C-alpha cells in the first residue's frame, strides 16, 4: 500500500530512542525525510547511525522542548536545512514524579507537566504554520494513563489526559486547513522508560527484571490481555498510518496500542 508519505518532511520529538526512534525509522522506510530531536546531540548522532538511512534523508537537531528559545531555534534550523515540515510526531516525554499523591510536591508536578504537556504545546505552536499549508499531520503520544489513571503516577496521568484534550481541541480548530490531528495511547511498551521502571521494581522486590515484568503485569496491569510488553515498532506502525493518506478521514481520534490494558471500551 502506498501511504502517500514519500517526499514528505517529518519532525519526531523524543527521536533518539524508543517509540520516537522506531517511528522515525518507519517514516524513513516510507520515503519521508525525517528530523529527529531530543536533549543530547551525541545520543541523536548515535540514533542516526542506527537508522542507517541514506545521507540527506535524516537530520538530528538537539533541543529541549521545555525551553521556548530552544524550540524556536529548532524550527529555524529545520526550516533552513530541511524546509517546512508536513508531519509532526510528539513522542518526547518522561515518567515524571511518582509516589503517593500527598507526597509529590509542586516541583514534581511542574517538572512532569513542563515536559509531558507544555513541551508538546510549545512544539505544536511553533511549527503550526508549517502544518497548515493544506496537508499536515500531527500525532500526539498520550498513554493508557490518560483514561485509566494510576494512583502512584498522577502527574503523568494528568499530563497525558491533557494531551488527549489538546489533540481533540486542535483537531477541531485546524481540520479546515488540511491539518489532521490525532493521538496514540500506548501501554507498557519496551522502551528505555519502562526499562528503568522495571529495573527499579526489580531492586525493590529483590528479583530479576523478568520477574519484575511478570509481577507488574499480574499486579498492576491485569487487563493487559497479551501478557507482555509491547514493542515500539507496534506503536510506530499505527503512528505512521495516522501520518499517511490512508488515514485521510481520521481526525480527532485516539488510537490505543495497549494490548487490552484499558479495561473499558
C-alpha positions as a Markdown table, in Angstrom:
| # | Residue | x | y | z |
|---|---|---|---|---|
| 1 | Unk | 0.0 | 0.0 | 0.0 |
| 2 | Unk | 1.3 | 3.5 | -0.9 |
| 3 | Unk | 0.8 | 5.6 | 2.2 |
| 4 | Unk | 1.5 | 8.8 | 0.4 |
| 5 | Unk | 4.3 | 9.8 | 2.7 |
| 6 | Unk | 7.2 | 9.7 | 0.2 |
| 7 | Unk | 8.7 | 13.1 | -0.2 |
| 8 | Unk | 7.1 | 14.5 | 3.0 |
| 9 | Unk | 9.1 | 16.1 | 5.7 |
| 10 | Unk | 8.6 | 14.9 | 9.3 |
| 11 | Unk | 9.8 | 16.0 | 12.7 |
| 12 | Unk | 9.8 | 13.5 | 15.5 |
| 13 | Unk | 10.5 | 14.7 | 19.1 |
| 14 | Unk | 11.9 | 12.2 | 21.5 |
| 15 | Unk | 13.6 | 10.7 | 18.5 |
| 16 | Unk | 16.8 | 9.2 | 19.9 |
| 17 | Unk | 15.2 | 6.1 | 21.3 |
| 18 | Unk | 12.0 | 4.2 | 22.0 |
| 19 | Unk | 8.8 | 5.0 | 20.2 |
| 20 | Unk | 10.2 | 8.1 | 18.6 |
| 21 | Unk | 13.2 | 6.3 | 17.1 |
| 22 | Unk | 11.1 | 3.5 | 15.7 |
| 23 | Unk | 8.6 | 6.0 | 14.3 |
| 24 | Unk | 11.5 | 7.8 | 12.5 |
| 25 | Unk | 12.7 | 4.5 | 11.1 |
| 26 | Unk | 9.2 | 3.7 | 9.8 |
| 27 | Unk | 8.7 | 7.1 | 8.2 |
| 28 | Unk | 12.1 | 6.8 | 6.5 |
| 29 | Unk | 11.1 | 3.4 | 5.1 |
| 30 | Unk | 8.0 | 5.1 | 3.6 |
| 31 | Unk | 10.2 | 7.7 | 1.8 |
| 32 | Unk | 9.9 | 10.6 | 4.2 |
| 33 | Unk | 12.7 | 13.0 | 5.1 |
| 34 | Unk | 12.9 | 12.9 | 8.9 |
| 35 | Unk | 14.3 | 15.3 | 11.6 |
| 36 | Unk | 14.7 | 13.7 | 15.0 |
| 37 | Unk | 15.2 | 15.9 | 18.1 |
| 38 | Unk | 16.0 | 15.1 | 21.7 |
| 39 | Unk | 18.1 | 16.6 | 24.5 |
| 40 | Unk | 21.6 | 15.4 | 23.7 |
| 41 | Unk | 23.3 | 15.7 | 20.3 |
| 42 | Unk | 25.6 | 12.8 | 21.0 |
| 43 | Unk | 22.7 | 10.4 | 21.5 |
| 44 | Unk | 21.0 | 11.8 | 18.5 |
| 45 | Unk | 24.1 | 11.2 | 16.4 |
| 46 | Unk | 24.2 | 7.6 | 17.6 |
| 47 | Unk | 20.5 | 7.3 | 16.7 |
| 48 | Unk | 21.1 | 8.5 | 13.2 |
| 49 | Unk | 23.9 | 5.9 | 12.8 |
| 50 | Unk | 21.5 | 3.1 | 14.0 |
| 51 | Unk | 18.9 | 4.3 | 11.5 |
| 52 | Unk | 21.3 | 3.7 | 8.7 |
| 53 | Unk | 19.4 | 5.9 | 6.3 |
| 54 | Unk | 20.8 | 7.4 | 3.1 |
| 55 | Unk | 22.6 | 10.7 | 3.5 |
| 56 | Unk | 20.3 | 13.7 | 3.5 |
| 57 | Unk | 17.2 | 11.8 | 4.5 |
| 58 | Unk | 17.6 | 12.1 | 8.3 |
| 59 | Unk | 18.7 | 15.0 | 10.3 |
| 60 | Unk | 19.3 | 15.3 | 14.1 |
| 61 | Unk | 19.0 | 18.6 | 16.0 |
| 62 | Unk | 19.2 | 18.7 | 19.7 |
| 63 | Unk | 16.5 | 20.8 | 21.6 |
| 64 | Unk | 14.8 | 20.9 | 24.9 |
| 65 | Unk | 11.0 | 21.0 | 24.5 |
| 66 | Unk | 10.7 | 22.8 | 27.9 |
| 67 | Unk | 12.7 | 25.8 | 26.6 |
| 68 | Unk | 11.0 | 28.3 | 24.3 |
| 69 | Unk | 14.2 | 29.5 | 22.8 |
| 70 | Unk | 15.4 | 26.0 | 22.1 |
| 71 | Unk | 12.1 | 25.2 | 20.3 |
| 72 | Unk | 12.4 | 28.4 | 18.2 |
| 73 | Unk | 16.0 | 27.5 | 17.3 |
| 74 | Unk | 14.9 | 24.0 | 16.3 |
| 75 | Unk | 12.3 | 25.5 | 14.0 |
| 76 | Unk | 14.7 | 27.9 | 12.4 |
| 77 | Unk | 17.3 | 25.2 | 11.8 |
| 78 | Unk | 14.8 | 22.7 | 10.5 |
| 79 | Unk | 13.4 | 25.3 | 8.1 |
| 80 | Unk | 16.9 | 26.3 | 6.9 |
| 81 | Unk | 18.3 | 22.8 | 6.4 |
| 82 | Unk | 15.3 | 20.7 | 5.6 |
| 83 | Unk | 12.3 | 23.0 | 4.8 |
| 84 | Unk | 8.8 | 23.3 | 6.1 |
| 85 | Unk | 7.6 | 20.1 | 7.8 |
| 86 | Unk | 4.4 | 18.3 | 6.8 |
| 87 | Unk | 4.3 | 15.8 | 9.7 |
| 88 | Unk | 4.9 | 16.3 | 13.4 |
| 89 | Unk | 5.1 | 13.4 | 15.9 |
| 90 | Unk | 5.3 | 14.4 | 19.5 |
| 91 | Unk | 7.0 | 11.4 | 21.3 |
| 92 | Unk | 9.2 | 13.2 | 23.8 |
| 93 | Unk | 8.2 | 12.5 | 27.4 |
| 94 | Unk | 9.2 | 11.4 | 30.9 |
| 95 | Unk | 7.7 | 9.3 | 33.6 |
| 96 | Unk | 8.0 | 12.2 | 35.9 |
| 97 | Unk | 7.3 | 12.3 | 39.6 |
| 98 | Unk | 5.9 | 9.1 | 41.1 |
| 99 | Unk | 4.6 | 8.2 | 44.6 |
| 100 | Unk | 1.6 | 8.9 | 46.7 |
| 101 | Unk | -0.4 | 12.0 | 45.8 |
| 102 | Unk | 0.2 | 13.6 | 49.2 |
| 103 | Unk | 4.0 | 13.0 | 48.9 |
| 104 | Unk | 4.5 | 14.7 | 45.5 |
| 105 | Unk | 5.5 | 18.4 | 45.8 |
| 106 | Unk | 4.9 | 21.2 | 43.3 |
| 107 | Unk | 8.3 | 20.7 | 41.8 |
| 108 | Unk | 7.4 | 17.1 | 40.9 |
| 109 | Unk | 4.2 | 18.2 | 39.3 |
| 110 | Unk | 5.8 | 21.1 | 37.5 |
| 111 | Unk | 8.7 | 19.1 | 36.0 |
| 112 | Unk | 6.3 | 16.4 | 34.7 |
| 113 | Unk | 3.8 | 18.8 | 33.2 |
| 114 | Unk | 6.5 | 21.0 | 31.7 |
| 115 | Unk | 7.8 | 18.1 | 29.6 |
| 116 | Unk | 4.8 | 15.9 | 29.0 |
| 117 | Unk | 2.1 | 18.6 | 28.4 |
| 118 | Unk | 3.6 | 22.0 | 27.9 |
| 119 | Unk | 6.5 | 20.6 | 25.8 |
| 120 | Unk | 4.1 | 19.3 | 23.1 |
| 121 | Unk | 2.1 | 22.6 | 23.4 |
| 122 | Unk | 5.3 | 24.6 | 22.6 |
| 123 | Unk | 6.4 | 22.5 | 19.7 |
| 124 | Unk | 2.9 | 22.3 | 18.2 |
| 125 | Unk | 2.5 | 26.1 | 18.5 |
| 126 | Unk | 5.9 | 26.8 | 17.0 |
| 127 | Unk | 5.5 | 24.5 | 14.0 |
| 128 | Unk | 1.8 | 25.1 | 13.4 |
| 129 | Unk | 2.3 | 27.4 | 10.4 |
| 130 | Unk | 4.2 | 24.6 | 8.6 |
| 131 | Unk | 1.4 | 22.2 | 9.1 |
| 132 | Unk | -1.4 | 24.5 | 8.0 |
| 133 | Unk | -0.4 | 24.6 | 4.3 |
| 134 | Unk | -3.2 | 22.3 | 3.0 |
| 135 | Unk | -1.8 | 18.9 | 4.0 |
| 136 | Unk | -0.5 | 18.3 | 7.5 |
| 137 | Unk | -0.4 | 15.5 | 10.1 |
| 138 | Unk | 0.1 | 15.9 | 13.8 |
| 139 | Unk | 0.3 | 12.9 | 16.1 |
| 140 | Unk | 0.5 | 13.3 | 19.9 |
| 141 | Unk | 1.6 | 10.4 | 22.0 |
| 142 | Unk | -0.6 | 10.1 | 25.1 |
| 143 | Unk | -0.9 | 7.0 | 27.2 |
| 144 | Unk | -3.3 | 4.5 | 28.7 |
| 145 | Unk | -2.8 | 6.5 | 31.9 |
| 146 | Unk | -4.9 | 9.3 | 30.3 |
| 147 | Unk | -8.1 | 7.4 | 30.7 |
| 148 | Unk | -7.1 | 4.8 | 33.3 |
| 149 | Unk | -5.0 | 6.7 | 35.8 |
| 150 | Unk | -2.8 | 5.0 | 38.4 |
| 151 | Unk | -2.5 | 6.3 | 41.9 |
| 152 | Unk | 1.3 | 6.3 | 42.0 |
| 153 | Unk | 1.9 | 8.4 | 38.9 |
| 154 | Unk | -0.8 | 11.1 | 38.9 |
| 155 | Unk | 1.3 | 13.9 | 37.4 |
| 156 | Unk | 2.0 | 11.8 | 34.3 |
| 157 | Unk | -1.7 | 10.7 | 34.2 |
| 158 | Unk | -2.9 | 14.3 | 34.4 |
| 159 | Unk | -0.4 | 15.4 | 31.7 |
| 160 | Unk | -1.4 | 12.7 | 29.3 |
| 161 | Unk | -5.1 | 13.4 | 29.9 |
| 162 | Unk | -4.3 | 16.9 | 28.9 |
| 163 | Unk | -2.7 | 15.7 | 25.7 |
| 164 | Unk | -5.9 | 14.0 | 24.7 |
| 165 | Unk | -7.9 | 17.2 | 25.3 |
| 166 | Unk | -5.3 | 19.2 | 23.4 |
| 167 | Unk | -5.3 | 16.8 | 20.5 |
| 168 | Unk | -9.1 | 16.8 | 20.2 |
| 169 | Unk | -9.3 | 20.5 | 20.5 |
| 170 | Unk | -6.7 | 21.2 | 17.9 |
| 171 | Unk | -8.3 | 18.7 | 15.6 |
| 172 | Unk | -11.5 | 20.8 | 15.6 |
| 173 | Unk | -9.6 | 24.0 | 15.2 |
| 174 | Unk | -7.4 | 23.1 | 12.2 |
| 175 | Unk | -9.1 | 20.4 | 10.1 |
| 176 | Unk | -10.3 | 23.0 | 7.7 |
| 177 | Unk | -6.7 | 23.8 | 7.0 |
| 178 | Unk | -5.9 | 20.2 | 6.0 |
| 179 | Unk | -4.2 | 19.5 | 9.3 |
| 180 | Unk | -5.3 | 16.2 | 10.8 |
| 181 | Unk | -4.6 | 15.9 | 14.5 |
| 182 | Unk | -4.8 | 12.6 | 16.3 |
| 183 | Unk | -3.4 | 10.8 | 19.3 |
| 184 | Unk | -1.9 | 7.4 | 20.0 |
| 185 | Unk | -2.1 | 5.9 | 23.5 |
| 186 | Unk | 0.4 | 3.1 | 24.2 |
| 187 | Unk | 0.6 | 0.9 | 27.3 |
| 188 | Unk | 3.7 | -0.7 | 28.8 |
| 189 | Unk | 5.9 | -0.6 | 25.7 |
| 190 | Unk | 9.5 | -1.9 | 25.7 |
| 191 | Unk | 11.3 | 1.4 | 25.8 |
| 192 | Unk | 14.2 | 2.9 | 27.9 |
| 193 | Unk | 11.5 | 4.5 | 30.1 |
| 194 | Unk | 9.9 | 1.2 | 31.0 |
| 195 | Unk | 13.3 | -0.5 | 31.2 |
| 196 | Unk | 14.1 | 2.0 | 34.0 |
| 197 | Unk | 10.8 | 1.4 | 35.7 |
| 198 | Unk | 11.4 | -2.4 | 35.7 |
| 199 | Unk | 15.0 | -2.1 | 37.0 |
| 200 | Unk | 13.7 | 0.0 | 39.9 |
| 201 | Unk | 10.9 | -2.5 | 40.6 |
| 202 | Unk | 13.4 | -5.4 | 40.4 |
| 203 | Unk | 15.6 | -3.8 | 43.0 |
| 204 | Unk | 12.6 | -3.0 | 45.3 |
| 205 | Unk | 11.3 | -6.6 | 45.0 |
| 206 | Unk | 14.8 | -8.2 | 45.0 |
| 207 | Unk | 14.1 | -10.1 | 41.8 |
| 208 | Unk | 15.2 | -10.2 | 38.2 |
| 209 | Unk | 14.0 | -7.7 | 35.6 |
| 210 | Unk | 12.0 | -10.5 | 34.0 |
| 211 | Unk | 10.5 | -11.3 | 37.4 |
| 212 | Unk | 9.6 | -7.6 | 37.8 |
| 213 | Unk | 7.9 | -7.6 | 34.5 |
| 214 | Unk | 5.8 | -10.7 | 35.3 |
| 215 | Unk | 4.7 | -9.3 | 38.7 |
| 216 | Unk | 4.0 | -5.9 | 37.2 |
| 217 | Unk | 1.7 | -7.5 | 34.6 |
| 218 | Unk | -0.1 | -9.5 | 37.2 |
| 219 | Unk | -0.4 | -6.9 | 39.9 |
| 220 | Unk | -0.5 | -3.6 | 38.1 |
| 221 | Unk | -1.8 | -4.3 | 34.5 |
| 222 | Unk | -4.3 | -7.2 | 35.0 |
| 223 | Unk | -6.3 | -6.2 | 31.8 |
| 224 | Unk | -3.3 | -6.3 | 29.5 |
| 225 | Unk | -4.6 | -9.4 | 27.8 |
| 226 | Unk | -1.4 | -10.1 | 25.7 |
| 227 | Unk | 0.6 | -10.5 | 28.9 |
| 228 | Unk | 3.8 | -8.9 | 27.5 |
| 229 | Unk | 5.4 | -5.6 | 26.9 |
| 230 | Unk | 4.5 | -4.1 | 23.6 |
| 231 | Unk | 7.2 | -3.4 | 21.0 |
| 232 | Unk | 7.9 | 0.2 | 19.9 |
| 233 | Unk | 7.5 | -0.7 | 16.3 |
| 234 | Unk | 4.0 | -1.9 | 17.0 |
| 235 | Unk | 3.2 | 1.6 | 18.1 |
| 236 | Unk | 5.2 | 3.2 | 15.3 |
| 237 | Unk | 3.1 | 1.4 | 12.7 |
| 238 | Unk | -0.1 | 3.0 | 14.0 |
| 239 | Unk | 1.6 | 6.4 | 14.2 |
| 240 | Unk | 2.8 | 6.1 | 10.6 |
| 241 | Unk | -0.7 | 5.1 | 9.4 |
| 242 | Unk | -2.1 | 8.3 | 11.0 |
| 243 | Unk | 0.6 | 10.3 | 9.2 |
| 244 | Unk | -0.5 | 8.9 | 5.9 |
| 245 | Unk | -3.0 | 9.4 | 3.1 |
| 246 | Unk | -4.6 | 6.1 | 4.2 |
| 247 | Unk | -5.8 | 8.0 | 7.3 |
| 248 | Unk | -7.3 | 10.9 | 5.3 |
| 249 | Unk | -10.7 | 10.6 | 7.1 |
| 250 | Unk | -9.3 | 10.1 | 10.6 |
| 251 | Unk | -9.2 | 13.2 | 12.7 |
| 252 | Unk | -9.6 | 13.9 | 16.4 |
| 253 | Unk | -9.2 | 10.2 | 17.3 |
| 254 | Unk | -7.2 | 8.4 | 20.0 |
| 255 | Unk | -5.8 | 5.0 | 18.9 |
| 256 | Unk | -4.9 | 2.7 | 21.8 |
| 257 | Unk | -2.0 | 0.4 | 21.3 |
| 258 | Unk | -2.2 | -1.2 | 24.7 |
| 259 | Unk | -2.6 | -4.9 | 24.5 |
| 260 | Unk | -6.0 | -4.5 | 26.0 |
| 261 | Unk | -4.7 | -2.8 | 29.1 |
| 262 | Unk | -7.5 | -0.2 | 29.3 |
| 263 | Unk | -10.4 | -2.1 | 30.8 |
| 264 | Unk | -13.3 | -0.1 | 29.2 |
| 265 | Unk | -14.3 | 0.5 | 25.6 |
